[in-house]
Each structure stands twice: as C-alpha cells, then as structure tokens.
C-alpha cells in the first residue's frame, strides 16, 4: 500500500491539499484512507474513509494501562491512582497518537493512505521520533540484561512485593514493537512526502530544510506543491505586484527541484467537493528523486579504504559535524541530528576522513589490522 505524507509551512494549506489529494484518488476508484485531525472531505462513493487521531483519549488509555501494570509498586509507595476523568493529555501526546494512526493506516484494507502531518519543523521531528526513542530504550533497558530476571523471585521475597523489573521490560518491549511498526511505515519504499508551500520569501528556505531533513531520514520528496497562486492576468496594480513577487519565488522553487505542482488561489476558503477538485495536485509520473540510500562501497582493490556514501542534498560543509560513538556515527547537519548504526563491515574500522561533494557525504574508513589482508 502506498502512503503519502503531506506537510508544509504553517498556513500554506497542507490540510486542504491532503483532503483534495485523498478525494481525487478516491474518485479515481482507489480505496483511500485520510489520516487527519482537521480535514473534513465529503464522502465519495464509499472509497474514502477518514481516520482521526485522538491524542487525549490515546494518552488516557496508555497512562491508565501503565498505571495498572505498576500497581504493586505504587501501592508500596502509598500513591493514590489516577482516574480517567482527571487526566489531561501532556505535550507530545499528539505525536504519539499520530504515530499510532500511521501504524494502523499501513495495515488497513486500503490502496492508499494520505496522512496530514503537522507543519514542516514538527513533521520532521515526528518522523525521526520512532528511531530516536527506540535507541533510547535500547540504551536504558538493553534486552540482553533481562537475563537477571532469575534473581527477581529472591528479591521479591525480601521486599515482600513483586519487583517492577518484569513489567518494566514487558512495557518496554511493547513500546519497542509499536515504535518499530511506525518506523517500518516511515522507512517503507512506498512511503513518499508531498511538501506544500505558498510561494514567498520563506518558501525556498523551507524547501531546503525539508530536503535535508528528509534525506537524513532516508525519505524521498515526491512532490512540491505551490499553493494559493494569484491570477496572473489581474489589472489591479496592487494584486499584479503580489503576483509578480509570487512568481519570482515560484521560479526559485522550479530552479531547485525542476517540477512544481501549481494550485490556484480560489479567493475564498475551499468549500465542498468541487473546490477540493480544483486543489488536487497532478500525481507525478516519477518522484523528484529516489529515496536517499546509504551504501557502503568496498574499495579494497586500491588501498583497503571503505567509503560510505550518504545523500544529503542541500547540505553545506559548515553545517556538518561527524562523530564516532562506538558502533554508531553521530551525524549533525544544521538543526538535524541522527545516529547511524555502522554496518558490520565498518565496525572494526577507523574513520579517517569525510568530505561533502554536491550533496553527497563520503566518509572514509580504514580497516583495523587483521580485518582482512590488503590487496597487493
């Protein structure tokens, strides 16, 4: 199943474009699921269904389940349990609810899921969240340390209450499974991103940010949508000036990506199916670029050096920092950071250099002695 993630600058109309895209696909005969908190497209022959994440209900359900699992420890501390009615969702609950909706969407009986993501900076953080949290869980509660569970019965007898370690590991395993499922959706080759922009001073900068942030996550930018374009034939000098400025910024976007899908300004807020039909981007014949890959090139035939290629379109050397941490590389590019696990072939190698050539980061590794004989 294909998944389209729709994001963009705040106020650029990404929710409307997501709804218009879903409706157009449904009218083409596909079974479509639209995941959105705000979109309200009209029904269209039963092919379009809307899934609304519910952050408040999701938070209460998860909190109460965790409280139930840790009941023995809370009783030992004399804590008073919370009830459903007194719980208020915490900041960040929206992200987790949306990740669960994304996971559920991938397992439904649909041909396509269109996901209305938050504005661009928040969306990039959301897409990186599953991998980051899974790394934190592995570091704080390594699965291999569960072998110590043999000591828990004795400790439980000494303390007089069940020890919490078992439910803690069980809860961690459940979270790991849910995060892994969400990450699998983000990483799937059929998952693509549509970026909605209103041509203006911030559009080109937002495009660069999106391409760089998505590339670091291994995601492809499938389409750039220029929304709310003003009519070019207006005789009003004031409106003609705004139109000229829009088209200057639109030209910058075209220079950066080549293909930009243009949607008109309706002169009003979209109303009903017919307005949405005017705002559905034409599906691209091919993505703007393939999903960035991370390939290891073995060049032992020359000098025993291995080169790791990481696509980072739009990156500049001044924003780049690379640090080795055990079996990981900590890669920082501007505001973005990612821990990249090293492939087995590189774990016994030393980083001997890195260079950035036209958006292609090349990290050079030299094998430690004894890993393999150099080619004469």
DAFEN-V984816 format. One record per pair of residues at least 6 apart in sequence whose C-alpha atoms are under 7 Angstrom apart, sorted by the first residue. I is the first residue (numbers start at 1). J is the second residue. Records with the same first field share a line. If there is no record, write none. Layout:
BEGIN
I = J + J
END
This chain:
BEGIN
1 = 110 + 111 + 112 + 190
2 = 111 + 112 + 113 + 190 + 191
3 = 112 + 113 + 114 + 190 + 191 + 192
4 = 113 + 114 + 115 + 191 + 192 + 193 + 194
5 = 114 + 115 + 116 + 117 + 192 + 193 + 194
6 = 14 + 18 + 115 + 116 + 117 + 193 + 194 + 195
7 = 14 + 116 + 117 + 118 + 119 + 120 + 123 + 194 + 195 + 196
8 = 14 + 119 + 120 + 195 + 196 + 197
9 = 119 + 120 + 196 + 197
10 = 119
12 = 196 + 197 + 198 + 227
13 = 196
14 = 196
15 = 39 + 116
16 = 39
17 = 279 + 280
18 = 114 + 116
19 = 39 + 41
20 = 276 + 277 + 279 + 280
21 = 280 + 281
22 = 32 + 34 + 114
23 = 48
24 = 277 + 280
25 = 32
26 = 32 + 44 + 47 + 48
27 = 44
30 = 47 + 111
31 = 47 + 48 + 110 + 111 + 112
32 = 47 + 48 + 49 + 110 + 111 + 112 + 113
33 = 48 + 49 + 50 + 51 + 110 + 112 + 113 + 114
34 = 49 + 50 + 51 + 113 + 114 + 115
35 = 50 + 51 + 52 + 114 + 115 + 116
36 = 51 + 52 + 53 + 115 + 116
37 = 52 + 53
42 = 272 + 273
53 = 97 + 98 + 101
54 = 97
55 = 93 + 94 + 97
56 = 88 + 89
58 = 97
59 = 89 + 93
60 = 84 + 87
69 = 167
70 = 164
72 = 161 + 162
73 = 164
95 = 126
99 = 182
100 = 182
102 = 182
103 = 181 + 182 + 185
105 = 113
106 = 185
117 = 123
124 = 213
127 = 186
128 = 217
130 = 179 + 180 + 182 + 183
131 = 183
134 = 176 + 179
152 = 163
156 = 162 + 163
192 = 219 + 220 + 221 + 222
193 = 220 + 221 + 222 + 223
194 = 221 + 222 + 223 + 224
195 = 223 + 224 + 225
196 = 224 + 225 + 226 + 227
197 = 203 + 225 + 226 + 227
198 = 226 + 227 + 228
199 = 226 + 246 + 249 + 250
200 = 246 + 249
201 = 249
204 = 252 + 253
208 = 314
211 = 221 + 313
212 = 312 + 313 + 314 + 315
213 = 336
214 = 220
215 = 292 + 311 + 312
216 = 312
218 = 291 + 292 + 293
219 = 291 + 292
220 = 289 + 290 + 291 + 292
221 = 288 + 289
222 = 287 + 288
223 = 287 + 288
224 = 260 + 261
225 = 260 + 261 + 262
226 = 260 + 261 + 262 + 263
227 = 262 + 263 + 264
228 = 263 + 264 + 265
229 = 263 + 264 + 265
230 = 243 + 264 + 265
232 = 243
234 = 240
254 = 260
261 = 281 + 282
263 = 279
270 = 276
292 = 311
293 = 310 + 311
294 = 309 + 310
295 = 308 + 309
296 = 307 + 308 + 309
297 = 306 + 307 + 308
298 = 306 + 307
299 = 305 + 306
300 = 374 + 375
301 = 375
303 = 374
304 = 366 + 367 + 374
305 = 364 + 365 + 366
306 = 364 + 365 + 366
307 = 362 + 363 + 364 + 365
308 = 362 + 363 + 364
309 = 360 + 361 + 362 + 363
310 = 360 + 361 + 362
311 = 359 + 360 + 361
312 = 359 + 360 + 361
313 = 359
314 = 359
315 = 359
317 = 356
319 = 333 + 334
320 = 332 + 333 + 334
321 = 331 + 332 + 333
322 = 329 + 330 + 331 + 332
323 = 329 + 330 + 331
324 = 330
327 = 341 + 342 + 347
328 = 339 + 340 + 341 + 342
329 = 339 + 340 + 341 + 342
330 = 338 + 339 + 340
331 = 337 + 338 + 339
332 = 338
348 = 367 + 368
349 = 365 + 366 + 367 + 368
350 = 365 + 366 + 367 + 368
351 = 364 + 365 + 366
352 = 364 + 365 + 366
353 = 363 + 364
354 = 362 + 363 + 364
355 = 361 + 362 + 363
356 = 362
END
